[in-house]
Every structure is written in structure tokens, then in C-alpha cells.
Amino acid sequence: MKKLQLIALSLFATTGLLTSCGGKSGVGTDYTVDMTVDTRGVEIEFWTSFGADVTAALETVLDEFREETGIKVTHTGKGGYEGLREAVSLGASGQKYPNVCIGYPDHFAGYINSDIQLRLDFLIEHDKEIPSTRDEDENYPNFTEVDPIDMDSFYKDYMNENLNLEFKPDGTGYTLGLPFNKSTEVMVYNKTFIDWGNSKDSKIKVPQTYEEIESCGEAIYKLIDNVTRTFDTTKKGLLDYDSNKNPTKGYVLGNDGKAYQDDTKCKEATKKDPVLDLSSVSSAEPFRVFSYDSQANFFISLIRNYGGQYTHLDKTTRKGYIDFNNDITKEALKMVKRLSDKKILGVPATWNLQNYATNAFKKEETLFSISSSAGAHKNVNDIRYEMGVATVPVKDLDNKNVISQGTNLAILDKGSDKEIVASWKLIKYLTQKGNGAFAYGAGYFPCSTIGMNSSIYQKFLKDKSGGSASDKAKRAAANLNADVYLSETENWNKFVDAAFVGSSLVRTEAETIIPQVIDGKLSIDEILNNAYSNLASYVEKK
């Protein structure tokens, strides 16, 4: 192999990986590759797991790479992230895996333990040995060498997860990948209603903290409770008000603060569109002020923002452990339960939705929703309301943490020197010269300042021509990332917890915790104790 692990290789049931063999011998960064080889005409395989839209954006960039370098890249989609991981894992025993693939840190943890992932430190150190020019070749008249690697161009938060997978004897990390398609979480909100509500009560605003979520939610319910509803057909369709009934059920709210039967009645009376449409609200589809798509992200982010730790990794053994059954987590979950009991907080299951609260948000059954930045535009309902995009709420503005999402690029230990150098050129290109075009086309964030400062991405950020509501939402999320999340003065920490073999199982269990808290059938202590029982092999024995 190109590298030998610092830990014993084993068969891991949680990832289904087998130890592989073959390749060149060498320890750590001491393997050698001839970086001067001519890579024109070399064929390499690249596996991803993207859907049609992202694949289309990627193929455009790959076409440019093929044309410029003469490297033949065969790109194959493997049907989702887990499908990709399984395909690589199954191919580990016979080197039937690609030269390059994307993956999450927990995927990489499995590949490392199967000894099929190449440490990039040698390639980074010797990148300067690649000649900047080549002799002319009539078969490749448009040849352009890929720019040298600029490791300082990568955003630190994105690089960290590639440096916390395998460690040198001195405790510093090897470089196992380069960041690629990146997103985070943002809060989308019904700007039409919130702006109107703020004119009635200053507590109705875009919340920056969990405390403000609570005060904002209470103020919204108070405002709705005070709506004048006296049904009389002679009074232009105003609805009855019964304090014993759900005050957010089956009507539209006019800018005069009154509830009407429907849009038509409201427009007749106010000459304007309603500020809030609650006509679809029912016991089956309730109203909640605030919602959160990913229950795993919600739980993990809560712990981080409350000052706790979700998991930790032993750098020597590379075994991971859980850390969340403690007073910090319990305090956070009590807040979740309180917001749920006040009908301020909902999750997708509140509306019988599987993974996202998008449909509930579009139907105005919730006013704020935490969404992936890559999918924020899917929450748009440009017929009914204007959508805003803001940072996610935190507990303390002095400790602002938002989760980092998306995959990294890995080179797997396969093939000749030419294939390895060609693979290195591919991941350099995708993360530097081609990164801005890919990010723009795919709706992700650039992973490097080179991508961020590219003409195509800067034009996208600064475009004032308008476009569709969906385009505006994409641009708003992108500018929020560039101007706030990545700003040194705003002090946001884009975090990823260290990955280990089995961390995906821990995340799967974590995803169930907040829904159980909201359900209320078990106490918080019981829920956490059950989680620790289910994850017993990840509980550190002290």
C-alpha cells in the first residue's frame, strides 16, 4: 500500500469494509510518486453521489478539466452518499474502487481503516515538482497545466475535518482529503409576516438566540390571540373568535390585524393581500412558530452551542466515544421541551413529514425553519410571501456555532504514478480553478478563497438584477455565508465533530432524541440513558 496505518487493520461490521492489499510500499508520507510524469491521455475513475442538478454542474467543470489537461475522467454516480460508501467498501478487497471519490469524514474513517485511502501530504509537499509546461503534442493542442496547490486558500473550518482522521506520532493530523461541496444551515423565515408583526410588537423579530425564539413565539401567539374576530356576514367576512379553540386555525390575517375567511374577503376589506395565510391549519397540520429540518443536526448543534461536547476521538486508538449524557445536554433538551409544550417549536414529524418542514413552511404553518443552505431556495412560496434568510439561532452570541456540511475529495490507493498524479491534478482543479463555477452551478459554497474570488462566483454574489424568488434565496444564502459565517469579525465557528468508524451509527441514534423529547412519553433522563444503552460500545470505560 501507499501508506501503512498506525493502528491494526480489522474488519468493521459497522462499515462492511475489508482490508485491501496491493499498491506501493511506504510508511506515512515516505511513499514516493514521480510527480514529473506526463499525465496526458491517462484515464482515471471518479465516483460521486450527486443528483441530476449537481451532476450537471460538475460535468461542465469536468469537461473543462478534460479539455485543458488531456486527462480522461470517467465520472460515475453511485446513487446517494450511502450507496457510494457501500460501493467503495465492497470494492476494497479487490481494488475495485475508483481513483478519486467524494465522501464524508465518517466514510473516510472507514476507508482509512481498510487501508485504501491515500494520505495527501506527500503530494502537497512535492506538488512543486510538477513541470509548469509540456512539449507540444498534436493530440492535446489545448494543454494547460493545473495551477500549483495553494493550501492557504482553503477555509480553515473546511480543512479541519480532513486533518482529524488519522494522526502522526506527535499528535498532528495527516491530510486525508481536500474540501469540495460545502453547505451549512441557515434560517429561512416569512419576512412578510415578521416585518408586519414587528410593527405591532418589537419582540416579533428574527431571533438570534434560543431565548429570542421563545419571546418571539410568545409575542406572535399573543398577537394572534388578540385578533378581532366577530363573525357577521355584514362585516365583510370577519370570523368568530372562540378563546377555547386554536387561535391559529383556518383563516387569513389581514394587515388590519383582523381575521378573514379567505383571501377574497381580506382583499375586499383591506385592499391588500393577507399578511399570513392560516387557512390550511388544522389539528392534523398545526401551526408552530419555529421548525428545524435535521433532528441530528439540531441535537448536535444544541450541545455545541450550550458549551458541551457530542463525541470525542482518541487520537491513539482512533476509537470514538459519546459524551452527551450530562447536565449540559439535559439543560438544552429542557429548553426544547419547553418550546414544544408552548407550541412554538415543531419538527417535520409535527406535520407528518419525513425529513423536511419545507411543505409546512410553504403553507405558512410555520414561520421560521432551519434548513440546509443548499436547499433554502426550496422553501420559497413567492405567490404568498417574501422569504428572508438569516443565521441560525444560538444560545449565546459569544459562542456561535453552525454545523458544516458536505463532502471532501479523497484519492484512493490505486494505479500507477501517472494515475495518482492525474488524480491529484483533478482534486486540485475541482477545489481551486474550477471551484467557483461548480459552487455557482450546484448551489454549494466555494471551499477556497480561489473559488470565492472567481469572477463567476463574485458576479453571482453581486448580481442586483433580481431574478426569480428562488434565485434570490440562493444568493441570500451565499452572501450570508460569505459576509457573516466566514467573516473573521463575526466569530462564527463552522464545526464538524471528529469522525470515527461507527460515528454514522451514533448520528442515527442522535437523530431520534429530540423527537422523543417532543413526544414526551419518556423523560429526558430515560431518553439519554436508552441512547447510551443502544450505543454501549461507544461509551468510554473509565
C-alpha positions in Angstrom: 0.0 0.0 0.0 1.0 3.6 -0.4 0.6 4.0 3.3 0.5 1.8 6.4 -1.8 2.6 9.2 -0.7 3.4 12.7 -3.4 1.1 14.0 -4.2 -2.5 13.4 -6.4 -3.2 10.5 -9.7 -5.0 11.2 -13.0 -6.0 9.7 -15.5 -3.5 10.9 -19.1 -4.6 11.0 -20.4 -1.1 11.1 -18.9 -0.2 7.7 -18.6 -3.5 6.0 -15.0 -2.8 5.0 -12.4 -5.4 4.2 -8.6 -4.9 4.4 -7.1 -4.4 0.9 -3.8 -5.2 -0.5 -1.6 -4.1 -3.4 0.0 -0.8 -4.3 3.4 0.6 -3.4 5.0 0.1 -0.1 5.8 3.0 2.2 5.0 4.4 5.6 3.1 7.7 6.1 4.4 10.4 3.8 7.5 8.4 2.9 6.0 6.8 -0.2 7.3 8.1 -3.5 5.5 9.1 -6.7 7.1 10.6 -9.7 5.4 14.0 -9.9 7.0 14.8 -13.2 5.2 12.2 -15.2 3.2 13.3 -18.3 -0.5 12.7 -17.5 -1.9 13.5 -20.9 -4.1 10.6 -22.1 -4.2 9.0 -18.6 -7.6 7.5 -17.6 -9.0 7.8 -14.1 -12.3 7.0 -12.4 -14.2 9.5 -10.3 -17.2 8.4 -8.2 -19.7 10.7 -6.6 -23.3 10.5 -5.3 -24.9 13.7 -6.6 -28.4 14.2 -8.0 -29.1 15.4 -11.5 -28.7 19.1 -10.9 -25.4 18.9 -9.1 -24.1 16.3 -11.6 -24.8 18.6 -14.5 -22.8 21.4 -12.8 -20.0 19.0 -12.1 -19.9 17.7 -15.6 -19.5 21.2 -17.0 -16.4 21.7 -14.9 -15.0 18.2 -15.7 -15.4 18.9 -19.4 -13.2 21.9 -19.0 -10.7 19.9 -17.0 -10.6 17.2 -19.6 -10.1 19.7 -22.4 -7.3 21.6 -20.6 -5.3 18.7 -19.2 -5.9 15.8 -21.6 -6.8 13.6 -18.6 -9.7 11.3 -19.3 -12.0 11.3 -16.3 -14.8 8.7 -16.2 -17.4 10.1 -13.8 -19.9 7.7 -12.2 -22.8 8.5 -9.8 -23.4 5.8 -7.2 -26.9 6.5 -6.1 -26.6 8.6 -2.9 -24.0 9.0 -0.2 -24.6 5.7 1.4 -24.7 4.0 -2.0 -21.3 5.5 -2.8 -19.8 4.4 0.6 -21.1 0.9 0.1 -19.7 0.7 -3.4 -16.3 1.8 -2.3 -16.4 -0.5 0.7 -17.4 -3.6 -1.3 -14.6 -2.9 -3.7 -11.9 -2.6 -1.0 -10.8 -6.2 -1.1 -10.0 -6.3 -4.8 -9.1 -2.7 -5.6 -12.4 -2.3 -7.5 -12.8 1.2 -6.3 -12.1 4.5 -8.1 -9.1 6.6 -8.2 -11.0 9.6 -6.7 -14.2 9.8 -4.7 -16.1 12.2 -2.6 -17.1 11.3 1.0 -18.0 12.5 4.4 -15.4 12.2 7.2 -17.1 9.1 8.7 -16.8 7.5 5.2 -13.1 8.3 5.2 -12.7 6.8 8.6 -13.8 3.5 7.2 -11.6 3.8 4.1 -8.6 4.6 6.3 -9.2 1.5 8.4 -9.4 -0.6 5.3 -6.0 1.0 4.2 -7.3 2.2 0.8 -7.1 5.9 1.3 -4.0 7.8 0.3 -2.5 10.4 2.7 -2.1 13.6 0.6 0.9 15.0 2.5 3.5 13.7 0.0 1.5 15.1 -3.0 1.2 18.5 -1.2 4.9 18.7 -0.3 6.1 17.6 -3.8 3.5 19.4 -5.9 6.1 22.0 -6.9 7.9 19.3 -8.8 5.2 19.1 -11.5 6.5 20.9 -14.6 4.6 24.0 -15.5 4.8 23.3 -19.2 5.0 20.3 -21.5 6.3 19.7 -25.0 3.7 20.2 -27.7 1.5 17.2 -28.5 -0.8 17.3 -31.5 -3.3 15.1 -29.7 -3.6 17.7 -26.9 -3.3 21.1 -28.6 -5.1 22.9 -25.8 -3.0 21.5 -22.9 -2.8 23.7 -19.8 -1.1 22.5 -16.6 -3.2 22.7 -13.4 -2.2 25.5 -11.1 0.0 24.6 -8.1 -1.8 23.8 -4.9 -2.4 26.8 -2.6 -3.2 25.2 0.8 -3.6 28.6 2.4 -6.6 29.2 0.1 -8.8 26.6 1.8 -11.1 27.8 4.5 -9.7 26.6 7.8 -13.1 25.3 9.0 -13.3 23.1 6.0 -9.8 21.8 6.1 -10.0 20.8 9.8 -12.2 17.8 9.2 -9.6 16.4 6.8 -6.9 16.8 9.5 -8.8 15.0 12.2 -9.0 11.5 10.9 -5.5 9.9 11.3 -2.7 11.2 13.4 1.1 11.3 13.4 3.1 10.3 16.5 3.3 13.9 17.5 -0.5 14.2 17.5 -0.8 16.4 14.4 -3.1 15.2 11.7 -2.3 13.7 8.3 -4.1 15.3 5.3 -6.7 12.8 4.1 -8.7 15.0 1.7 -9.5 18.4 0.3 -12.8 20.1 0.9 -15.2 20.2 -2.0 -19.0 20.7 -2.0 -19.9 22.6 1.2 -23.0 23.9 2.7 -24.3 24.8 6.2 -27.5 25.6 7.9 -29.5 28.9 7.6 -32.8 30.1 9.0 -35.4 30.9 6.4 -38.4 33.0 7.6 -41.6 34.5 6.5 -40.4 38.1 6.0 -43.9 39.4 5.1 -45.4 38.4 8.4 -42.4 39.1 10.6 -42.0 42.7 9.2 -45.7 43.3 9.8 -45.6 41.7 13.3 -42.6 43.8 14.3 -44.6 46.9 13.7 -47.1 45.6 16.3 -44.6 44.2 18.9 -40.8 44.7 18.9 -40.4 41.1 20.3 -41.6 39.8 16.9 -38.3 39.7 15.0 -35.7 37.4 13.5 -34.3 35.6 16.6 -30.6 35.4 17.1 -30.8 33.3 20.3 -32.9 30.4 21.7 -34.2 32.9 24.3 -35.4 35.2 21.5 -37.2 32.2 19.8 -39.2 31.8 22.9 -40.0 35.5 23.4 -40.8 35.9 19.7 -43.0 32.9 19.7 -44.9 34.1 22.8 -45.4 37.5 21.2 -46.7 36.0 18.0 -49.3 33.9 19.8 -50.3 36.9 21.9 -50.8 39.0 18.7 -52.8 36.3 17.1 -54.9 35.8 20.2 -55.8 39.5 20.2 -57.1 39.4 16.6 -60.6 40.8 16.4 -62.9 38.0 15.2 -66.7 38.8 15.3 -68.4 36.8 12.7 -71.1 38.7 10.8 -71.6 38.5 7.0 -72.4 42.2 7.1 -68.9 42.8 8.4 -67.0 41.6 5.3 -66.5 38.0 6.4 -64.8 38.5 9.8 -64.5 35.2 11.7 -65.9 34.2 15.1 -63.4 34.2 17.9 -63.6 31.4 20.5 -60.8 31.6 23.1 -61.2 27.8 23.7 -60.3 27.0 20.2 -57.0 27.0 18.4 -56.4 30.7 17.7 -54.3 29.8 14.6 -56.7 27.7 12.7 -58.4 28.2 9.4 -58.3 31.8 8.4 -56.2 34.5 6.8 -54.9 37.5 8.7 -55.2 41.0 7.2 -52.8 43.9 7.6 -55.5 45.5 9.8 -55.0 42.8 12.4 -58.3 41.1 11.7 -59.0 37.5 10.7 -60.9 36.8 7.4 -62.4 33.7 5.9 -60.3 33.8 2.8 -58.1 35.9 0.6 -61.1 37.4 -1.3 -62.8 38.7 1.9 -59.5 40.1 3.2 -58.7 41.9 -0.1 -62.2 43.4 -0.2 -61.8 44.8 3.3 -58.1 45.9 3.3 -57.4 46.3 -0.4 -54.2 44.3 0.3 -53.1 40.7 0.4 -53.2 38.9 3.8 -50.1 39.1 5.9 -50.5 35.5 7.0 -52.5 32.6 5.5 -53.5 30.1 8.1 -56.3 28.6 6.0 -54.6 25.1 5.9 -54.0 24.9 9.6 -55.9 22.1 11.3 -55.3 19.6 14.1 -53.6 17.3 11.5 -51.5 20.2 10.2 -50.9 22.5 13.2 -49.2 25.9 13.5 -45.8 26.2 15.0 -43.7 29.4 15.0 -40.3 27.6 14.6 -39.2 24.4 12.9 -35.9 22.5 12.3 -35.3 20.1 9.4 -32.5 17.9 10.6 -33.0 16.4 14.0 -29.5 15.1 14.2 -28.0 18.5 13.3 -30.4 20.1 15.8 -29.2 17.9 18.7 -25.5 18.1 17.8 -25.7 21.9 17.4 -27.6 22.4 20.6 -24.9 20.6 22.6 -22.1 22.6 20.9 -24.0 25.9 21.5 -24.6 25.1 25.1 -20.9 24.6 25.6 -20.9 20.8 25.6 -19.3 18.0 23.5 -21.2 15.5 21.4 -18.4 12.9 20.8 -14.7 12.7 21.1 -11.9 10.8 19.3 -9.0 9.0 20.9 -6.1 10.0 18.6 -4.0 7.0 19.5 -6.6 4.2 19.1 -8.9 6.2 16.7 -11.8 4.9 18.6 -14.7 7.3 19.1 -16.8 7.9 22.2 -20.1 9.6 23.0 -20.2 12.5 25.6 -23.8 13.7 25.7 -25.4 12.2 28.8 -24.8 15.1 31.1 -26.3 18.2 32.7 -25.4 20.4 29.7 -27.4 18.3 27.3 -30.3 18.0 29.8 -30.5 21.7 30.1 -30.6 22.1 26.3 -33.3 19.4 26.0 -35.4 21.0 28.7 -35.4 24.2 26.6 -36.6 22.1 23.6 -39.4 20.5 25.6 -40.5 23.9 26.9 -40.7 25.4 23.4 -42.5 22.4 22.2 -45.1 22.5 25.0 -45.7 26.1 24.2 -46.4 25.1 20.6 -43.5 27.3 19.5 -41.3 24.5 18.2 -42.1 21.8 15.7 -40.1 19.2 13.7 -41.0 17.6 10.4 -42.9 14.8 12.2 -45.2 17.5 13.7 -46.7 17.8 10.2 -46.3 14.1 9.4 -43.4 14.9 7.1 -40.4 12.6 6.8 -37.2 14.8 6.6 -38.0 18.4 6.0 -40.5 21.0 7.2 -40.5 22.6 3.7 -44.1 21.9 2.9 -45.3 23.3 6.3 -43.2 26.4 5.8 -44.5 27.0 2.2 -48.1 26.6 3.5 -47.4 29.1 6.4 -47.9 26.5 9.1 -44.5 27.6 10.5 -42.8 31.0 10.2 -39.1 30.1 10.8 -37.3 27.0 9.6 -33.7 25.8 9.9 -32.7 24.5 6.5 -29.6 23.4 4.6 -28.2 26.4 2.8 -28.1 24.3 -0.4 -31.9 23.7 -0.2 -33.0 27.0 1.3 -34.5 28.1 -2.1 -36.9 25.1 -2.0 -38.8 26.8 0.8 -39.8 29.7 -1.4 -43.5 30.4 -2.0 -43.3 33.6 -4.0 -47.0 33.8 -4.5 -47.9 34.2 -0.9 -45.0 35.9 1.0 -41.5 37.2 0.8 -38.9 34.8 2.3 -35.9 36.0 4.2 -32.6 34.2 5.1 -30.8 34.6 8.4 -28.2 33.0 10.6 -29.3 30.1 12.8 -30.1 31.0 16.4 -27.6 30.1 19.2 -27.7 30.1 23.0 -25.0 32.8 23.5 -23.8 35.4 20.9 -20.3 34.9 22.3 -20.3 31.3 21.4 -21.8 31.0 17.8 -21.6 27.6 16.2 -23.1 26.4 13.0 -22.6 22.9 11.5 -20.5 22.4 8.4 -22.0 20.0 5.8 -20.9 18.5 2.6 -18.2 16.2 1.3 -14.5 16.2 0.7 -12.3 14.7 -2.1 -10.1 11.7 -1.5 -7.6 9.9 -3.6 -7.7 6.1 -3.1 -4.6 3.9 -3.3 -4.9 2.6 -6.8 -3.0 2.6 -10.0 0.3 3.9 -11.5 2.2 7.0 -10.7 0.5 8.6 -13.7 -2.9 7.8 -12.4 -2.1 9.1 -8.9 -0.7 12.4 -10.3 -3.6 12.7 -12.6 -5.9 12.2 -9.6 -4.1 14.8 -7.7 -4.5 17.3 -10.6 -8.2 16.6 -10.7 -8.8 17.4 -7.0 -6.6 20.5 -7.3 -8.7 21.7 -10.2 -12.0 21.0 -8.6 -11.1 22.8 -5.3 -9.3 25.7 -6.9 -9.7 26.8 -10.5 -13.0 25.1 -11.1 -14.4 25.6 -7.7 -16.2 28.8 -8.2 -18.0 27.6 -11.3 -19.0 24.3 -9.6 -20.3 26.2 -6.5 -22.3 28.6 -8.6 -23.8 25.9 -10.8 -24.5 23.4 -8.0 -25.7 25.8 -5.2 -22.9 25.0 -2.8 -20.3 27.3 -1.2 -16.8 27.6 -2.5 -14.3 25.7 -0.4 -11.4 28.1 -1.1 -10.8 31.8 -1.5 -9.8 31.0 -5.1 -13.3 29.7 -5.7 -14.9 32.5 -3.7 -13.0 35.2 -5.6 -13.5 33.7 -9.0 -15.3 36.0 -11.5 -18.3 33.7 -11.9 -19.0 33.4 -8.2 -18.4 37.1 -7.4 -20.7 38.0 -10.3 -23.3 35.7 -8.7 -22.9 37.3 -5.3 -23.1 40.9 -6.5 -25.9 40.4 -9.1 -28.5 43.1 -8.5 -30.7 42.3 -11.4 -33.2 40.3 -9.3 -34.2 37.0 -10.9 -36.7 34.6 -9.5 -37.5 34.3 -5.8 -35.6 31.0 -5.9 -32.5 32.8 -7.3 -32.8 35.5 -4.7 -32.9 32.9 -1.9 -29.8 31.1 -3.3 -28.0 34.4 -3.5 -29.1 35.5 0.0 -27.8 32.2 1.5 -24.5 32.6 -0.4 -24.0 36.2 0.8 -24.8 35.2 4.3 -22.1 32.6 4.2 -19.6 35.0 2.6 -20.3 38.0 4.7 -21.2 36.5 8.1 -20.3 32.9 8.6 -16.9 33.3 7.0 -16.2 36.7 8.4 -13.4 36.9 10.9 -15.2 39.7 12.8 -18.5 37.8 13.2 -16.8 34.9 15.1 -18.8 32.1 13.8 -17.4 28.6 14.2 -18.3 26.2 11.4 -17.8 22.9 13.1 -17.7 19.2 12.3 -17.2 16.7 15.1 -14.3 14.3 14.6 -15.3 11.2 12.6 -14.6 7.6 13.5 -15.7 4.1 12.5 -19.3 4.0 13.8 -19.9 7.7 14.0 -22.7 7.4 11.5 -24.4 4.9 13.9 -24.1 7.4 16.7 -25.6 10.1 14.5 -28.5 7.8 13.6 -29.3 7.4 17.3 -28.9 11.1 18.0 -31.5 11.8 15.3 -34.2 10.2 17.4 -33.5 12.1 20.6 -35.3 15.5 20.0 -38.4 13.8 18.5 -38.6 11.7 21.7 -38.3 14.7 23.9 -41.1 16.5 22.0 -43.2 13.4 22.1 -42.9 13.4 25.9 -43.6 9.7 26.6 -40.2 9.3 28.2 -38.3 11.6 30.5 -35.1 13.3 29.3 -33.1 11.1 31.6 -34.8 7.9 30.2 -34.2 9.0 26.6 -30.5 9.7 27.2 -30.0 6.5 29.2 -31.6 4.5 26.4 -29.4 6.1 23.9 -26.3 5.2 25.9 -27.6 1.6 26.2 -28.1 1.4 22.4 -24.6 2.9 21.9 -22.8 0.9 24.6 -19.8 0.1 22.5 -19.2 3.9 22.2 -19.3 4.6 25.9 -15.8 5.2 27.2 -15.0 2.9 30.2 -13.0 5.0 32.8 
